[in-house]
Amino acid sequence: MKLGENFTFGVLSEGESEVVGTYLNLYSGRTREEYIFELRKFFRFIGHSGSVVRLIDITYDQISFYIFKYLDLRSRSAQKRSRSVLKSFFSFLEKIQYLAKNPTEFLSPIESDPKLVERILLREEVFKMIELEKDRRNHLILKMLYVSAMRVSELCSLKWENLIWIEANIPMIQVSFIGKGKKERGLTLEGSIVSQLDEWKDQNQNLSSFVFFSREEDRSKLHPTRIRKIVTQAALRAGITKKVSPHWFRHSHASHALDQGAPLHLVRDTLGHASIQTTGEYLHARPDDSSSLYLHI
């Protein structure tokens, strides 16, 4: 069965359904399911009169009306999802020269949640918070929050058994753990954090199974409130007046990695987002105008 045949709906020809199928075969799993859903919804809207739709005849005005007027009655997230998928799809058609011009080329961006913008630190602010933290454990905690984009609960539960050292031309560490929704996540670390974790492991791996542990006698895992306090104090030390929380490092990781050219799907996988549209929020949510490897810290 040709995958594209799922898209006939009485509005696309068999040949053009195959073109859609070729595009969808670039993806798999949840991503493809999302793209199928979004394209099906769009084609139904375009072909509401029952006439056959030709991809070459779809215009910027039709797409713009669909996203900014029709979907505006639903939600901004629906607009963002469809805009992302349609831009990707029509860019593909232009790339394979099926279309001479991409009708989504000048499609306006959709503004992100202003609250998200406020929670993204500048790279200089992140670096200053880390640099001014002289306590070795706390310094490494701040660096890990940023480089790994782990949630505070994930970092608290991180054990040495979750880290695998890779001996290659460039020393790396593979980190695997169970994240939100009991989903297994993995990421790769390189750079200075590898040597810092090396030293930390040599001195502390026999004290506790947790990478970061309490300084109490039982050496138990840290409580999230303790990490929040470490972050709050680091922000004050760096002269940041905003109420910074550990989750801000996660927001900052996503935005900075995209700024540095990390692919959207890679940032999604590193952060453990269920939908690529959630990650897409960071494309336009920037304070001024594995993804861990793009941060260069």
TARA-V276965 format. One record per pair of residues at least 4 apart in sequence whose C-alpha atoms are under 8 Angstrom apart, sorted by the first residue. I is the first residue (numbers start at 1). J is the second residue. Records with the same first field share a line. If there is no record, write none. Layout:
# TARA-V276965
I=J + J
This chain:
# TARA-V276965
1=5
2=6 + 18 + 21
3=18 + 21 + 22 + 24 + 25
4=8 + 16 + 17 + 18 + 19 + 20 + 21 + 22 + 24
5=14 + 17 + 18 + 21
6=17
7=12 + 17 + 20 + 40
8=12 + 13 + 14 + 17
9=44
10=50 + 51 + 52
11=43 + 44 + 47 + 50 + 51 + 52 + 53
12=16 + 17 + 52 + 53 + 54
13=17 + 52 + 53 + 54
14=18
15=19
16=20 + 54 + 55
17=21
18=22
19=23
20=24
21=25
22=26
23=27 + 89 + 92
24=28 + 32 + 35 + 36
25=32
27=31 + 32
28=32 + 33
29=33
30=34 + 275
31=35 + 275 + 276
32=36
33=37
34=38
35=39 + 85
36=40
37=41
38=42 + 81 + 82 + 85
39=43 + 82 + 85 + 86
40=44
41=45
42=46 + 66
43=47
44=48
45=66
46=53 + 62
47=51 + 52 + 53
53=57 + 58
54=58
56=99
58=62 + 63 + 103
59=63 + 103
60=64 + 103 + 104 + 107
61=65
62=66
63=67 + 103 + 104
64=68 + 69 + 107
65=69 + 70
66=70 + 71
67=71 + 72 + 79 + 82 + 83
68=72 + 79
69=73
70=74
71=75 + 76 + 78 + 79
72=76 + 78 + 79
74=78
75=79
76=80 + 110
77=81 + 277
78=82
79=83 + 110
80=84 + 110 + 277 + 280
81=85 + 277
82=86
83=87
84=88 + 277 + 280
85=89
86=90 + 104
87=91 + 104 + 105
88=92
89=93
90=94 + 102 + 103 + 104
91=95 + 102 + 104 + 105
92=96
93=97 + 98 + 99 + 102
94=98 + 99 + 100 + 101 + 102
109=284
110=284
111=284 + 285
112=116 + 117 + 281 + 282 + 284 + 285
113=117 + 281 + 285
114=118 + 285
115=119
116=120 + 251 + 285
117=285 + 286 + 287
118=287
119=244 + 248 + 251 + 252
120=248 + 249 + 251 + 252 + 255 + 286 + 287
121=125 + 126 + 248 + 249 + 252 + 287
122=126 + 252 + 287
123=127 + 252 + 256
124=128
125=129 + 238 + 240
126=130 + 146 + 249
127=131
128=132 + 238
129=133 + 142 + 234 + 235 + 237 + 238
130=139 + 142 + 143 + 234
131=139
132=234 + 237 + 238
133=138 + 139 + 234
134=138 + 139
135=139
136=140
137=141 + 212
138=142 + 230
139=143
140=144 + 193 + 196 + 197
141=145 + 212 + 227
142=146 + 231
143=147 + 193
144=148 + 149 + 150 + 193
145=149 + 150 + 151 + 152 + 155 + 246 + 249 + 250
146=150 + 249 + 250 + 252 + 253
147=189 + 253 + 292 + 295 + 297
148=187 + 189 + 253 + 270 + 292
149=249 + 250 + 251 + 253 + 254 + 270 + 271 + 292
150=154 + 155 + 250 + 271
151=155 + 246 + 247 + 250
152=156 + 224 + 227 + 246 + 247
153=157 + 224
154=158 + 177 + 178 + 179
155=212
156=210 + 212 + 213 + 221 + 222 + 223 + 224
157=210 + 221
158=162 + 177 + 210 + 211 + 212
159=163 + 209 + 210 + 211
160=205 + 209 + 210 + 211
161=209
162=175 + 176 + 177
163=173 + 174 + 175 + 176
164=173 + 174 + 175
165=171 + 172 + 173 + 174
166=171 + 172 + 173 + 174
167=171 + 172
168=172
170=190
171=190 + 191 + 194
172=188 + 189 + 190 + 191 + 194
173=188 + 189 + 190 + 194
174=186 + 187 + 188 + 189
175=186 + 187 + 188 + 189
176=184 + 185 + 186 + 187
177=184 + 185 + 186
178=182 + 183 + 184 + 185
179=183 + 184 + 185 + 272
180=272
185=269 + 270 + 272
186=270 + 290
187=270 + 290 + 292
188=290 + 292 + 293
189=193 + 194 + 292 + 293
190=194 + 293
191=195 + 296 + 297
192=196 + 297
193=197 + 297
194=198
195=199
196=200
197=201
198=202
199=203
200=204 + 205
201=205 + 211
204=208 + 211
205=209 + 210 + 211
207=219
208=213 + 219 + 220
210=220 + 221
212=221 + 222
213=219 + 220 + 221 + 222
214=218 + 219 + 220 + 221 + 222
215=219
216=220
222=226 + 227
223=227
224=228
225=229
226=230
227=231 + 246
228=232 + 245 + 246
229=233
230=234
231=235 + 244 + 245 + 246
232=236 + 243 + 244 + 245
233=237
234=238
235=239 + 240 + 241 + 244
236=240 + 241
244=248
245=249
246=250
247=251
248=252
249=253
250=254 + 271
251=255 + 282
252=256
253=257 + 292 + 295
254=258 + 267 + 271 + 279 + 282 + 291
255=259 + 282 + 283 + 285 + 286
256=260 + 295
257=261 + 262 + 267 + 291 + 292 + 294 + 295
258=262 + 263 + 264 + 267 + 282 + 283
260=294 + 295
261=294
262=266 + 267 + 291 + 294
263=267 + 291
264=268 + 276 + 279 + 280
265=269 + 276
266=270 + 290 + 291
267=271 + 279 + 290 + 291
268=272 + 273 + 274 + 275 + 276 + 278 + 279
269=273 + 290
270=290 + 291 + 292
273=278 + 279
274=278
275=279
276=280
277=281
279=283
280=284
281=285
282=286
291=295
